[in-house]
Amino acid sequence: MGWKDLLLSPGGSRGTRESVRQQFRRSLSGSAQGTQVRRRIAATFDTLNLRYRVVRKSHLQDLTILEALPFGYLDNDFEAERTLAEYVVYQEHPQDADRDFVEGAIWEAFGRLMAAEDEDSLNAKTNLREAFSNLQACVLWASWVDLRSVSFKETSFVSSGPASNEGKTRAEPSDQARTIAARIEHLARSLSGSGDILRTPFLAGYVAGFPNHLEDMHELAGGVMRTMLFDAVWGAEEGQRIFQQLQKLAEQDDEQIKRGAGFGIPDGERWFSSMTSPTGPDDSLESLRSAISIGFVDLARRI
């Protein structure tokens, strides 16, 4: 990648990717903002603002600054640069974008934003909450992250107890949740030889433990993902029933539930950390594979 991409593919995905990366670096080096997060947000805003003018995309600067927020909460400048470049490619050349990478990176960035308690982060969360409906209409990542849930307008099941969810809404599973659920289902079925494994207490516990990595950063982020995973695997109505059954069994110190959750926790952390690695999440379900192959799953039990 480099100037060669700009010369050989000026209007294509490779040229777009490189152009965005170079503009981000220029904006970042010229930023006078005090903190690393502020610098990345300012550089992202400058890059998006310029890009939208170049491609004549209609945009409002007040919303573009909010669109830039999650990029400031990525691990470092390099991750912000490559995520932003892939994000713009996703908008302009979706067939050539690494969709799993950019969606996963944005989700992780939101987890960090939601866990932050400094003044800038609190203000950012307030602004995101208030602008939710407008962002949904014109910002790409707003369709991946349920801002109402993440910013406390909605909640979901969490593992801390059988709290009532009466009167609370449920977000549709995100693409990220559906991808995770599909891979879990495929691996579980292929290794067990039966779809009935989806009804075992072990697998319910496994799915419940999977988002603990997000929950460590922010309780609601993990709770939202947990609900989405149950809905993606079993459907909203059945997922709610299975989760309630799981809670009752957990109170009874059920061994298969505990074992499943224990195997799910490292796989969940591997999944989300692998989203930013070159190999991706292909090998991130090692614990589930091991548990099934060595006979830790009681296939005779149903939930």
Secondary structure, 3 states (H helix, E strand, C coil): CCHHHHHHCCCCHHHHHHHHHHHHHHHHHCCCCCCHHHHHHHHHHHHHHHHHHHCCCCCCHHHHHHHCHHHHHCCCHHHHHHHHHHHHHHHHCHHHCCHHHHHHHHHHHHHHHHHCCCHHHHHHHHHHHHCHHHHHHHCHHHHCCCHHHHCCCCCCCCCCCCCCCCCCCCCCCCHHHHHHHHHHHHHHHHHHCCHHHHHCHHHHHHHHHCCHHHHHHCHHHHHHHHHHHHHHHHCHHHHHHHHHHHHHHHHCCCHHHHHHHHHHHHHHHHHHHHCCCCCHHHHCCHHHHHHHHCCCCCCCCCC
